[in-house]
């Protein structure tokens, strides 16, 4: 049984149930208008309606970014909301202050990881090489984000698993589409992160719905 008092294990358990994360990046319209009238809200309505559980809101140096976080949590209390693109200490501090469940970083930064532990915040680092994966494990990271996954290819995990042995919970991210969900999960990746490719002309890609059971 997972240790439900450990936030990393809670995230792993949730992603095991639904191994998908969707990353949304706010645009200028999302900051300037009431939340219900924004494109971001329209996208989230579709995602939540389809049953998506894990959503990452890309962090931005904008005074209204925390307000978007609050609006999303109020409208979609069932969503496990995290922050994407966290690569600085001020960004990490704000994520922790807002009480978000987790954050993703495009890089592996020991100082950021140390600060995340102090803040009791799950910060999933971006890794690309076997050395980075091992370094992340040495820093106590039980989850990593393989980034950019599309550059490394679907066979990358298989190629490194034999010489490296035990690997952490691995999220494939970067340049993937909904058609990649089944082959990448079948290749042993524990979860897949998708971005703007989940939408086609502002409508949810029809290929997502069968995968989510819709």
N, C-alpha and C positions, 0 to 999 in steps of 0.2 A: 504494500500500500504506500502511496506517496505521502511524504511529510507535508500535510496541509498547512503547517505553520511556516514553512519555507516558501517565500514568494516565487522563487525560481521553480520549485517543484510544482507549485500551483499552476504556473504558466505552462509548464511542460504537460501537466495533466490536461489542461484545457485545450492545448494545441494537439494533443493526442486524440482527443474527442473530435476536434475539427481542425485538421492540419492546414489551415489557410489564414493568411493575414492580408488585409487590403490597405494599402498606403494611399492616403488622400493628401493633396497639397493645396492649401487655401490660395485663392486668387484675390486680386484687389476687390472684386465684387463681394467676396465673402466677408471682408472687413468693413465695407462701407454701408451695407444694407442690413435690415433686420434679418435674423438668421433664417426664419421661415421662408424668406423670398430669395435665398441664395442658391447658387448652383450646388454648393457643398451640401446643403440640406436636401436638395432634390436627389443627389447621388446617394446620400445616406439613407433616405427613405427607401430607395430601391434595394440597397444592400441589406438593410435590416429586414425589409419585406421578404427578401429571398432567403433569409436565415443566416447571414454572415454574422459571426460572433466577435471576431478580432479585427479591430480597425486601428490603424496608426495615423495620427494627425502629424504631418511634418512640422517640426518646430520652426518658428520664424521670429526674427527680431522685430516684433510689432507689438505695440501696446494693447491691441485688442485680441491678440492670440489667446490669452487666458480666458477671455470672454467667450471665444469659440469653444474652448474646452468645456466651460460650464454649460453652454447652450446644448452641446452634444450630449453631455451626461444627463441633463434634465430631460431631453426629448427621447433619448434611447438608453434608459437605465440598464437594459439587458446586455448592452455592448461592453466587451472588455476593451477599453480604450487605452492606447499607449501613445507614445510620442516617437516620431521618426526623425532622422537627421540630427541627432544630438551629438555634437562634436566639441562642445566647449563646456567649461565649468559653469558659467552663468546659465546656459541652457539646461544643464542637468539640475542645477539648483531650482530653477523655476518648475521643472517637471516634478521634482520632489515636493516642492511647496504646494503644488496643485493636487498632490496625492494620486497621481496617475500610477497605474499598476505596473507599467514597464516602459522601457525606452530602448530604442535601437540606435546604434551608431554605425556610420560607414567605415569606422576604423577601430583599431585596437590601441588604446591609450592607457598605459598603466596608471597614470595619475587620475584619469576619469574613473577607472574601475575602483581605485582606492576610495575616491570620493563617493561613488555610488554605494559602496559597502557602508561607509559612515552614515549615509542618508537612508540606508535600508531600502534602496531602490534597485530594481533589476535592470541592469544595463547590458543589453546583448551586443557584443562587439562585432564589427565586420571583419572578416578574415578572408584571406585568399590563398595563402601558402601553408604547407604542412607546419612550417616553423611558427607561423602565426597561430595556427590551431593549438599547437602544443603550448605556446606562450599563454594563450587564453585559458587553457586548462590549468596551467600553473598559477594563474591569478585567481583561480576559483570559479571560473565561468562554466556553468553546466549547460549553457546554450550558446551557440555562435550563429552568426549569419554569414553564409558563404556568398561573397559579393565581389565582383559581378558574376552571377551564376551563368548567364548566357554566354559569357566569354570563356568560362572554364569548361562548360559542356556537361551534359547529363551523366557521362561516364566518370567524371572526376572523383566522386566519392568512392566508387569501386576501385579506381586506380590507386588511391591512397590508403584504403582501408586495410589491405593486406600488410604493407610494411609498417603502418602506424598502429595497428591494433585497435584498441578501444577509442572510439570517437565520441565527442559530445553530441548532444541534441543539435541537429543541424538544420537550419532554415535556409533554403535556397532563395536568393533575392537578386533582382537586377536584370531587366530585359526579358522577363518571362511573360507568357500569355496564358489565358485560361486553358488553351489546348495543351499546355505543358504540365498541368496539374497531375494527370494520371501517369504519364511516363516518368516524371521526376519523383513522385512518391513511390512508384514501383521500383525505381532505381535505388531506393533506400534513404532518400532525404526524409527527414521527419516532418517537415512542413514547407510550404511554399508561400512566398510573399509576392503579391501582384500590385501593380500600380494603376496608372491611367488606362492601361490596356483592357481593364475589366469593363470599360464603357466604350460603346460605339455610337458616335453622334449623341452623346449624353444619355443613351439608353444602356441598361445593363446588357453585356454580351449574352446572347441567348445560350451560349455554351456553358455559362455558369450555372444556370438553373437546374439542369439535369444532375450536375455534380453535387449540388446542394440538396437534391431530392425534391426540387420543385417541379 
